[in-house]
Amino acid sequence: MPHLYPLRLHPEFYERVWGARNLEPIYSCQITGEPIGEVWLTGDKCRVANGPLAGRTLDELSRELGPDLLGEASPEGSRFPLLLKFLFPKEKLSVQVHPDDETAARAGQPWGKTECWYVLQAPAGTQVGLGLKSGVSKGQVERAIRETRMEELLNWVDLHSGDLIYVEAGAVHTIGPGAVILEIQQNSDTTYRLYDYGRPRELHIDAGMRAMKEGAHAGKVQKQHAHAENGKSQVNVVTSPCFVVDKFSLSQPWEFRRPEHAKRSVWCLVAIRGSGVILSGGAEPISFNSGEVVVVPAAVKNLTVKPQWDLEFLCASLPVEKVEHPRTVLLENIKTVAP
């Protein structure tokens, strides 16, 4: 087994008809071709950019290194468990639904697709559609799809920067135009498109109706107070059975150590503002800039993050003990609660 160290990955840019050519505030580059809708940070085909493993794909390394990369907390020992990506919607996305683990297994998939969206930017009036209104039946959904008015059946929620939206597999959902979002999800690309506002794209109505799950959790997660000390601020933005996401703001170097008593999980660090350097053992220092991800293998016990001026990043990992779905709300009167 090669010596493991933090891995900076090359992102993959994907064209989407609903995407953008201006990818600020994450990337400064201007897109001259087709619009970019998604930037995958931990996709199976993403390649390592640094060190002896440069050029290897995340999928190859997951199969080769197993728990040393993924950790004992991973539900599958040879497949990377989390897919992180930026979304840049300039048009509304289709109304869709993803299968849960049980439904995905029947279709031969390793797991379903529960996801969450951390809102980085949201102009006034930006909304997402989350779940069906109370009392709406599947028959009403099918009729509304035929009559090109399904958006009337959704709960529409205003977005604000810093919101965390949780979407359990089985919940119908869509994203309106204007926001910039970091999506953290189970590593699955299985999507059933129920409705597309009359646009001429393929729909998956039968599969989508089977995947819909009554009572699936979908909504805003209550905000927690940040814990601040010695140039570091940390707050948990969501904890769920599928992933844990914490946000860090650093103005001073900080050493991150793994608890010795807990199961290990891979860490995915995504810079959302500023820049810094990551140091770990004898590995070469890694520059860490807005829009970049560094995957920290589970075998790496500690690392130091040194901001250059200031640095904000999110860390996505797997829960190391059994947890429930987070409490979510659809209303606007969400109060910040103590941790």
N, C-alpha and C positions, 0 to 999 in steps of 0.2 A: 504493500500500500504506500503511495506517495505521501510525503509530509503534507499535512493539510494546513491551510492558511485561509484568511478571508479572501473571497473571490469577487472581484468586480466584473460585472457582466455587461456585454454590449447589448443595448436595447434593440428591439425589432419594431420598425415602423410599419403600420398596416393602413392601407388606403380604405376609406369607407365613404359611401355616397353622402353620409350625413356629417362628415368630418370637417376639419378646419385647415386653413393654410397658415394661420398665425397660432403658434403653439405656446405663446406666453401665458402665464409667467414662468413656465417650467423650462422651455427651450427658447433660445434666441433666434434659431434658424428660421428662415422663411421658406415655405413649401411652394415650389413652382409648378409641380405636376398635379396629380389628383390629390384631393384633400385627404389629410391624415385623421383618422378617427380614433385609433388605438395605438398606444406604444406599449408593447409587452416587455416587461422587465425581467420576469423569471419564467418565460416560456421554455418548453422543452428544447427548442432549437437555439436559444440564446447561448452565446459563446463566452467563455472566460477571456478577460482582457489582460490579465496580469499573471506574472509568475510562471513556474514550470508547467502548469496546466493550461496555459493560454491556448486558445483555439478549440478546446474541448467543449462539447455541448453539455448543458445541464442534464439532459436526459442520459447521455453516456455516463456521466459521473455518478448520477443517482443509481444506475444499475450496477456500476462497478464498485462503488464505495459503500452503498447501503446505509446502515445505521451510523457509520462514522461521519457521513455528511448529513443525513436526515434526522438522526436521533431516534431513541426508543419510543418517543411520543408519536412518531409518524404511523398512520394507519396502514401503510403499505411500504414494505422495506426496500423497494427498488424504484419507486416513482416519486419525483419531487411533489410534495403535497400542496403547495400554495402557488397560485398564479396571481401576480401583481401586475397592474397595468394602469396607465393614464388614459383617460377618456376626454376627448375634445369635441363634444357634439355641437354642431352649428344648426342642425335640424333635429326635430324630435325623432327619437328612436322608435322602432316598432314596439308594440305591446307584446310581451313575451313571458315565458315561464320556463323554469329549469326543473329537471327531475330531482327528487331526493335520492338518498343512497339506495333505498330499496327499489325504487323505480328504475334507477340507472343500472343496478345489478341485473335486472330482468332483461335489459337491452344490451348486456355484455360490457357495460362501462365499469371502471374501477370504483367510482363513487359519483355522487350527485354534485350539485352546484349551489351551495349556499354562499352568499356574497355580502360585502358591505362596501359602502362608498364614503370616503372621506372627502368632504367638499373643500377644495382649495380656493375656488373663486366662484361667485354666484351673483351676477348682476340682479338688480331689483326685478322681481317678477318671475325669476327662474323657478320652475317647478318640476317635481317628479310625480308619477302616478304609482300608488302603492296599494295593491289589493282591491278587491271588489267592494262596492258599497254594501252596507248591511241589507240582507234579504235578497240579494241578487242571485238568481238560480243559473245553473249551467244552460238551461234552455233559453233564458234571456240573453246570456252571453252569445250563444250561437246565432240567435236572431239579430243581435246588434252587430255582429261581424258581417252578416249578409247585408245589412242595411247601412253599413259603413258609418257607424256611430258608437263604437265600443268605448271610445274615450269618455262618454257620458257616464259609464258605469264604474269608473275608477275614483279612488280617493286621491285628490290632487293636493300636494303638500308643498308649501313654499320652502325654498332652500336659502341658507345663509352660509357664508364662509365659516368653517370650523364645525359644521354639522357632521354627524356620523349617521348614515342611513343603513339599517340592517335589513337584509332581504333573505329570509329563509327560503330554501328550495321549496317549490310548490306555490309560492306567492306570485300572482300576476303583477307585472311592473313595467314601467317605461321611464325614460329620462327625457325631459324637455330640452330645448336648445339653450346654450349660453353658459352653462357651468363648465368648470374644469375639475375633474374628479380623479382621485386615486382609488382604484378598485382593488380590494383584496378578496380572494375567493378560493374555494377548493379548486384544485387544478383539473378543471373540466371545461370543455368548450361546447357542451351539449346545450343547445338553445332551441326551444320550440316557439316559432313566431306565430302568434295567434291573430294578429291584426296589424295592418300597415297603412291605415288611413286611405286606402284605395290605390296605393302605389303598387306597380306591377312586379312584386317580388313574391317568391314562393311562401305559402303559409303551411303550418303544420298543425292544423286545427285538431285532428283526432288525437295525435300524440300529446298536444298541449292540454287538451281537456282531461286526458287521463292523468297528466302530471300535476294538475291543479290540486291543491290541498287546502281544505277548509281549516281556518284557524291558524294558518302559517304566520309566523311572526314577521311583521314588516312595518317599519316606521323609524322615527328618530330615537336614538339611544340617549338617555339622560347624560348631560355633561357632568363630569366630576371636577372637583377642585384640583389644581395642579399642586404637586409637592415640590418646593424649591429649596435648594441648599447649595452654597459654595459654587455658584456659577452654573448650576444644572437645575432645570425644571423638568419634571416628569409627570405625565398623567395617563391613566388608562382610558382609552377612548372606546374600546369594546372588548368584552370577553365572551366567547361563545364555545360550543362544542367543536367548532371547526377551526377557529383561529383566535389569537389574542393580538390586539394592536395597542401599542403604547406610543405616545408622542414625547419627544425629547427636544428641549431647547438648551443649547450649550453656549456659554461665553468663556468657559475655562476648560482645560483638558479634564477628561473623566475616564476612569478605568471601570470597565464592565466585567464582572466576574460571575461565573455560573454557580448557582447553589450546588453543593456537593451531594445533598440528600435527595434532590429531585430528579425525575426523568429528564433526559436531555431533549432539546428540540433545536433544529436549525433556526437561525435568526436571519431575517431579511431586512436590511436597513435601507431606507429610501430617503434621500435628501430632497426636501421640498423648499428650502430656502438657504442661501449662503453656501459655504464650502468648508471643507476640513480635511484632515489627514487621519487615517486609521493605522495604528501600529499594533503588531501582534508578534511576540516572540522574535525569531530571527528572520521573519518575512520582510520583504521590501515594503516601505511605507506606501499606502494607497491614497491617492487623491480622491476626494469624495465631494462631488458638486451637485447642484440642483438637477434633478432628473435622472440621477444615477442610483443604481442599487448595488449593494455589497452583500453577498451571501456569506454568512459566518457558519462554517460547518459545526455540527454538534460536538465534534472532537476538540474544537478550539475552546480552551477553558476561560481565557480572558483576552481582552483587547482594550486599547486606549484610543479614544476619539479626541482629537485636538481640533477645535474650531479655528478657522481663520477669521477673526473678528467674531462673528456669530454664526451658528448653524442650527437649523431645525431639521429633524428627520423623524420618520415613523419606523418603528420596529415591529414587524409581523412575525409571529411564531405560532407554535401549536400549544394547546393547553396540556399541561403535564399532569393534570388530574381531571376527574369528571366534573363538568360544569353544565349548567342549564343555559338555554337561550336567554339573551338579555331582554330586559323589559323595554318595550318600545311604545311610542305614542305617535299619533297622527296629528295632534293638536299643536298650536303654536305656543301655548303658555307653558313651555318646558322650563323648569327652574334648575339652576346649577345645584348639585347636591354634594355633600361631603363624601369623601371616599370611605 
